[in-house]
Amino acid sequence: MAKIEQVFSAIHWLYSQLTLLDIAVALLSLFILSCLRERLIRNKGPMLWPVLGISPTVVFHTIADHMHEWFTGALIKVGGTFSNRGIWFGRCYSIVTIDPSNIEYMLKTNFKNFPKGEYYQDRFGDLLGDGIFNVDGESWKVQRWIVKSEMHSTRFVEHSFRTMQDLVQQRLLNLTEKMVRSGEAFDLQEVLLQITFDNICTAALGIDPGCLTLDLPQVPFAKAFEEATELTMYRFLIPPFVWKPVNFFQIGYEKRLRKAIKIVHDFAEETVRERRRNESEFGNLKDKSDLLSRLMESENREQASEKFYRHFCISLILAGRDTTSVGLAWFFWLISKNPEVETKILNEIREILRQRRAEEDEKEDSVFTTEDLKKMVYLQAALSDSLRLYPSVPVEMKCVLEDDVFPDRTPVKKGARIFYCIFPMGRVESIWGRDCLEFKPERWIKDGYFVSENQFKYAVFNGGPRIWIGKKFAYMQMKMVAASILLRYSVQVVEGHRVSPKVTTTLYMKDGLMVTRKPRWLNFKS
């Protein structure tokens, strides 16, 4: 009993002698020692701070506006792969890689062990629901099979091309001419977002939102969709024990997110409802060529529910709007910095038009056909190298079902999250050679033909079974827009305008792309 009293007495004495300063110094010392220990024992990857893991470093570089550049340097320094953890009580363990062999292993060799997973689905679930980009397994297989069969049909291919052709000729060029005459600078990224939005809605859903008219009206759905995707990104940066209560109580950004998602879902629901009304009124949808109508008329329609169609609408807009428009914005920026590439593109376009006029004895006509676009080898190479340096989706994520080992011998634990970073991959010498930082379309051309790269070295369009089925349409759209603009105008970025990537799921330019345009004289005879 006396010993116990002595112990309590000692504790009481120690407590009476301690001050807040003493406690602060002790905690600081413990923190510093933990940091030193971490640096000594960890020889690969960024600093993992006590309790907070990699989070403070990520937040710092995000605020400093060079997140992608920092990740690139960190990955090159460690040889391509490192493991890390987030906040201790967030239970986040992950691996970051740019090794093509690891990416091939995930996306193809052992595909079943690396699904999207609950982590991704939990965060995107409110927006995408059970859409094709947010599911795994049998549900994904069925959706992909249904969509692919209709998307590659001759009828839809022709319809989508005519839609793009009309939008470029009747809206984009008219709007551009108006802006050129005004003499004022404008945000090219915003204009490109508007035309790709009009295109995907018209070609795939049979609805024209009218974003790209001469007065550039604010379309509530388009604004809500952009806000919903951007705010969803916060869920990947904030621990679940923070964002889930915020979502439950509907405060802060989660309140804005729910409002934006409701507008998006209401639009999708009304689109499907309108198509059902058309079907009821006319007996069928055979006169409509948009992808949604073709799916509703297909022999596979019995496998699709109303919920499937709603989620399909949202997923398709996500895939078709931001990726091509953002890719084009970076392309035009690179072209403005590399006039020799622009000259080669112009020479190719003009030669194709001259040949067509000579063969068909036509009047001067600068409306591009499908055959014209197929012949634009150098333009496709320039677009591909632009996407290599500035991929529309800079990072992708997978989850791990069972313990595994990557080809580079990195152990992979069950439940871990794998981030494969597409942005840094284009800047690595061991993958692309010493000229990896150069914008060089010639790397894609051999003996006058475009040569595709290994899909796991160039993971811009994903790879393996989940490779993007809209790749052909993306190139067609980008070629049509790029060729139509470059043929008629010289695009010049406003002097002093700062261009940097935004940290979101899509590689937007943070401050847009402010440009002016100078008309060219169309001449196909010389």
Disulfide bonds with the S-S distance in Angstrom:
none
